[in-house]
Amino acid sequence: MRNPKILVLDRGGELLRQVQDVAGELRPRPEVVSCERVGTVGETLTDDGPFDVLIAGPSLGTKAGLSRLQIIHDELPSMSVVLAFSNRPEAQLRDIIRAGAIDLLQLPVTERVLRDAIERAIEVGHQRPQLAPVPTMVDNNGAPTPLGTVFTVGSATGGCGKTFFATNLAYFLHHHTGRSVCIVDLDLQFGEVSTSLRLRPRYTIFDALQREEGDEGDLPASFEEYLVTHDTGVQILAAPKDPSDADRIHPPDVTKIIEMLRERFDYVIVDTPSALTEIVLAAFDLSDHLYVMATLDLPSVRNMGVFLNTLEKLKMPAENVRLILNKAERDVGLDIDQVTRLFPQGFQAVLPYAREVSKSVNVGTPILAFSPASEVSHRIEAGLAPILPEGSRLHSVESTDKPGRRSLFARMFHSSSRAQAS
């Protein structure tokens, strides 16, 4: 019989160290594995499992965190869940019960109390029937299919161009890698992705979730029918048509949708509203990269700082966050250099205000496809070049200009992008 295995899911290190100290005193000695990000817990459960006990730390003490634990518990009901929170969870009692918790520890906790909780959790887990593991998707050779990369675009204020950037990010990845890309419009009340691309989707994310409630087994097989494909090859899962439907979509729903798309697409782009709601935080937890946007005005810049401070408190890894300054103009009372100095992590791209952007939106085509030789397109591609997979290369830009001039634009762009990448 194997030794018990414990998974500590928390962004901090104190709880992990305490669990390791207590585990060293138990016989048989449990193996302790840590996972700092909720978004990567699926890989940890698959690669390092099965686990007997999951100990969730203070960073899971939100409604979104408990919703994530509920999904884990639904898929792995034989694994005991212990909650170790500093404060009372920001949720109702039924949310804690649905998360599968068999114990709730108040931090700081004594070693004796923690040891008793771990021993009881292991014992309860052994008494439960062991279910077969949830099958993972495999390719034609039988190897596990790698999950797609999730990019989320957010901001603290409206009008920063999140949808504009999300659609161009999607086009950039599809155009330069040839891989599959899907945009999820999580601005559930007033989403504009389908409108900005001049699409009329028959179904939305709300319809897909309604289908799941009616017949869960059919959703994965027929999920593609809820997507609409743009002329560029990018696929879109649109926001609800009726803003009132947004109230019927909850964080666990968002988690299920994003995870399902990660299994089917190489890249998933999530466009979010200008707020830090539980829905948005659920998307952040699953994101590999987060783009935070602001415009060149004082309220937007100030709110970006507040937004980033909040992400830091939520233990969002700083290396996953990239900043974009959009609609930058001169002589507006705020200097670009002043703004960039306020954020020592730097901006991945500073995009100028451009009339071509409005034209591209009105015709439903990303600016990178509509006007690839424009300055704003060059700035976007230079900023996004570092995210391309190793071995990928930017294609030469195409335009309706004369061939000689087009090649000059291409040479100028490639030299500048190499300089930035280095």
Disulfide bonds with the S-S distance in Angstrom:
none
